[in-house]
Amino acid sequence: MRQPARTIAIVGPDGSGKTTQAKLLVEHLQAIGYDAHYVHALYYLSDTIPCADRLRRQLGPRKTQTHGPSTSRLLYLLRRVLFAVVGFWFALVTIGVVSIRFHDQVVVFDRYYHQFFYDVYGPSGVFLSCLLPQPGRVIYLDADLATIQLRMDTTDRAVDTEYYATVIEFYDECSTEGWLSFCAKLPRESLHDRIFEAISYGLD
């Protein structure tokens, strides 16, 4: 199911520039008169919870990818089961709430649920991603490993490099002919201009 063109998702691996480009796009749309809204797909619902950032760092789905010495096996397994059970429904509910709240307005998603599903379900996330309502426009920031490594923060660098390599491959599997692909290496403003031109048709 494809949502109206007024729903836009900017996707790509960590470090590809999703947040920067999503915020630039919302600012540009608002400046020319559109009622546009920035939505972080993973945080939109949880931001209402006290200490949300700390909880996400401790319990987020990325934690299901590794079982380090500081993590008891029981806690690790419980976390995997929890996200496996609720992950898809969490995404579906978030999309539904956003669709109702911002009906007939422009919504720019900072990421969608592809990498989240990879963290939770592994390769099966490709199929599950297809079951979700699809944005009217998907902007894919195509980044290689060297590019995203340069942009990683301390938290991201703590994750095994192999993880990011497989995430890039996962995005390649998820991408369809309908996705609008842009090189993430482009300068910020140049990339924004190309994205804006690509999504500007179909908004009215």
Summary of the structure (lengths in Angstrom):
residues: 204
radius of gyration: 16.9
end to end distance: 20.3
largest distance: 53.7
contacts: 583
relative contact order: 0.22
helix: 56%
strand: 13%
